[in-house]
Amino acid sequence: MNGDGVVIEFTLNGKQVRSPGSSARRVLDVLRHELGLTGTKDGCGVGECGACAILVDGEPRLSCLLPVAEVAGLTVTTIESTDDEAVERVRSAFLQEGAFQCGFCTPGMILVASRIPAGASDDEVRAAISGNLCRCSGYAGIIRAVRRAGAGDPDAPGEHGGSA
Amino acid sequence: MTASANPSGRESVGRPIARAGGSDKVWGSSTFPADRPGPSGVLHAATVRASLASARLLEIDTAPALAVPGVVRVLTSADVPGINRFGLAEADQPVLADGWIRGASDVAALVIATDEVAARAGARATRLVLEPLPGVYDVERALDPDAPVVRPDRPGGDAHPNLFASRSLIRGDVDAEMSRAHVIVEGTYRTGHVEHAFLAPEAGLAVPETDGSLVLHVATQWPESDLRQAAAVLGEGVENFAIVQDTIGGAFGGREDVSLQILLLLAARLCEAPVRMVWDRVESIRGHGKRHPFVIRHRTGADAEGRLVAGSLDLLIDVGCYASTSRQLLDNALVHAFGPYDFASVRAAAQAVFTSNPYSCAFRGFGVNQVTFAIEQQLNRVAAELGLDPARVRRLNLPTGPGRLASGCEISGREGLERTLRSADDAAGGTSLPDARGTVAYGRGVASAMKNNGFGFGVDDAATAEVTLCEGRARVRIGAADVGQGIETVLVQIAAKALGLAEDEVGVEWRDTRASPEAGSSSASRQTVAAGNAVLCACEKVLEQLSESGSPREDQDSAVSARCTWRFPETVGMDDGPGVHLAAFGWSTAVADVAVDTRTGVVRVLRVVNVVDAGRAMNPVLLRGQVEGGTVMGQGYALLERFPCRDGMPEVTGLEACGVPTAVDAVPAIETVIVEDGDGPGPWGARGIGEVTMIAVVPAITAAIHAACGVWINELPATPERIISQLEGRWERPTSGSRNE
């Protein structure tokens, strides 16, 4: 990859990282190919499906449309994050509600859902995730999971947590 | 079948056990094929595709591609060592085009390079010399005497060269019965292509092993079929190849046909190196098939009480440019074309024709969605003409006990549909629709569906499982693809129940064709039944061995292993005359409430009650997910989804333009009702329900549109433009009811 001499630094899931490649490179590619974090998915590359959603300074952004230069000095959160309470709450609610099937939209969906304010109406939840396509679930389980996460019982036991 | 007591005191089957691998999915640590970077030295492949769907391919100039730094090789049809043809049911698609381009999915050449950017640059640099050929793009013109011949490469006969398959059937005297009918309803229904829109685009990695074999990491519905097709193309024994399934990012039928599997194996073999390829969304949309477009002409006669006395039907199916499973789909559609209902007489003719459109392939429902939309709309129109309750008309024409479908297929258990009708009444009754306000009118519609479990038509439809019990843990090996539907979890539950273990004492291994025996395709709503029964049977054999050895299982520390192949009951092909064409069916009834804005034609679906006869619910959370997902996919098919093509080339490059429903579009209230009567063909009476969940939703929505605004939808999707056109009477109503006086 040809660099342009600019090294981009940002905070990724609580750690300082450096991207020595081209500053025009998509954050999606930096995450997946340079940094080996493949939880962020490439579903369309044109901002239509939301599978590549990440949080930049806590705000949902599409990493397929984001040049890495735009996150210089900022804080990036991906699905691999272990220290974001809201993400953890939604993740656990997704498991409890079975809010996913194939799981490809799930990382982006969880990150976007984690920024929905508690107490949001179903319509507000739907609007918030309307940029994230899911072909498997019909969204109903996802809405239930967001509602559960917003209800704020992160420690409620799952049916059978963990992978079988 | 007997179930052992579960020592943990829990009944594994029927409980909402968390999805196997679920934790990986919410942490982003599942490995989808595109997540595999490949070993060092991996090469990258990119396809060269033509700009036309119908053309002579006169020349491929690879020199400009080979001049791109990093490009190591460009493969063309001359490089194929074996037979340059593949296909799921018949091998008629070129792996690499050899002289002709017949459809949008054709690949002309494959560029191999040391990195992905170079491979793509090489693909762009490759020059194709094309001579445009006339194509057939309108399925209704495909059999015109002067229609261009789409597939001159196929053996000719007396029939029109574009006719791929046809079938007709006659039972009783349709003309006599029709003349006695009190009401005759005529309808012509049209449905279009639909994109599967699974979220993970195709990707894969083929790796040469030290023993000379090739291992392909990919996501597919039927790995063994892929390998058999690949072996013929590479001219080698199938034992030289293996598939290791990565996480499968949705499928819906769209991963049953081969996409990039053979290209990767071919490239890895010829380059003697690992080769990786990742398709972007644009290529994914071009590279796999689409749902079959249908034109369906019905003439349905009923007596004054609503009894169906005569049905006349013409089906015209757009095969597109390659056979895929269209021959099987035609038969499947025909068997379902009159629904589960009794007709005193029927006459049907079905034709599947080649066009230069994208090839049509399996897609959740396999031809049943199209014909069910049409027959259910016909039934609802008969009821409306006679002023009868549509559910009552269904009951009146629904025989119980063993009998035959109008198409001739022997069937029993149609009571299943009656059960869903009853539950739908219970669930939907008691709520009323709002009164019309301004230009917004409300309506409720009801429709039912049946869908086969298993392939039928004489296919040896089997699944094999191997179960090993050792030190209180069970290892289940069976190659059933978990496409997201959750079959891995269901098989864990079945084995846990059968062996009296906890779920975490059971491991299901399905990914590696070298280790796990073949379960057949994850399609046709068949894996809970086929793979489920195979696992249950192997578990029972293990228990038999244990009881023969006489040692209490707690003391047993050496492994006990058993293998079992389960087969669907025998079926017969349509060529073999009447009989059991399809071995088992599932049932559903849907009730839809809609709001139609009669000024704009916009339809909002307010609520769907989706009643599904699951026989026995294996896992209520997974089952509910299937029903909800099927409901919204049905809603998309009914109202939103389209796939426009121009001269055989997709005009859309993204999912938004395909009309895939978003969370805002999706039905806000889905009520899932599960009927469990324990009489399905699967373990403990389960049925496969993956497809039937979406089928009744479509005609329920179109019936609700009629109830709201008086428009009978005859073309999918029911766009605002189509509704407004009909409301304004700008279109001549192509169909209408008539009465014999």
Interface residues (C-beta under 8 A of the other chain):
Chain A: R32 H33 G36 L37 T38 G39 T40 K41 D42 G43 C44 G45 V46 E48 C49 A51 T78 I79 E80 R91 F94 L95 E97 G98 F100 Q101 C102 G103 F104 C105 T106 P107 I110 D122 D123 V125 R126 A127 I129 S130 G131 N132 L133 C134 R135 C136 S137 G138 Y139 A140 G141 I142 I143 G158 E159 H160 G161 G162 S163 A164
Chain B: R15 P16 I17 A18 R19 A20 G21 G22 S23 D24 K25 V26 W27 G28 S29 S30 T31 F32 A34 D35 P37 H196 A197 F198 L199 A200 P201 T247 I248 G249 G250 A251 F252 V278 D280 R281 V483 G484 Q485 G486 E488 T489 V492 E503 D504 V506 G507 V621 L622 R624 G625 E628 G629 G630 T631 V632 M633 G654 L655 E656 V660 T662 A663 V664 A666 V667 P668 I670
